[in-house]
Amino acid sequence: MTDVTPFLWFDDTAEEAVTFYTALIPDSEIVAMSRYPDEVPGMGGKVMHVHFRLGGRDYLGMDAGPQFPFTEAVSLYVSCRDQAEVDRYWDALVADGGEEQPCGWLKDRWGLSWQVIPDRLIELIRHPDPEVAHRAVQAMLRMRRIDIAALEAAVAGT
């Protein structure tokens, strides 16, 4: 079977970011890390390759310089069971220089985009009653961090 694994290009903070991500997300770990030899100009000691798992899924990363910064074209999606989980991830990921964005999106301090989405939002926007789904979407469009209670109030029409 062929493996397809996301590969993240960091400027020079792969170790810091990956250490943070693996501490934040359950069932995560750094599997292996290698460094550039000191003989590589400007890169000696930085992360040449890191294999890590987030939520049991494999990722790869490296420090490779500022040529290719992260954009919103790629994001990591965090499916959350409840508001406490949304709040935990949101607060951690926007801390220390992260940036809140609309509709449950944010950028962490390394510039990587994340979607922190409660399962309830997905249930509501897929609701068989199109009016319920519409009200859920309209409520979401006014939010940054997704607020489940506000979604429920919006779909109830209150």
Phi, psi and omega in degrees: 000139178275133176266140172239119187232128175299140181236122185254127180262113176258154175297289177207029184234022183303314183297314179299312182296311183294322176298317178296310182301316183289335175282330184281319190259125179301157180058045181231154179194157169271120184275314182201150178214135174234157184239154173295142175292156181301338182287346180277114185303127177075354184240352183310124178087347178282168185285115177276324182201131174227131174253124180218163178239135173239121181057032179084359180257141181280143174221158173233156178203170179199159166267127183215008178098174189275006186300326186230086180286160175295150172228170178291353179298338176229132178220160173259132185257124178249113179274122186246137181288326187206179183294325179299320179290317175305311183297320181299309181292317182301308182300318181293318186283333178269351181296154173057043174108002175291173185222121176290143177226169183293157167063035177085008179263153174206164170246135176280179184295346177264000178091001179281133180275142179228149168246119180251100194235124175286143178305327182298325177300315181296318177301316184289320181284347174259009184303141180295336176274113184300332179290320176298313180299317180298314179297323178296315180296316180299319178295316180300321183296341178267358185255158164258277171291134180285129181248108185297318180299319178292324175298314180299318178295321180294318181286336176280347180082019179257000000 
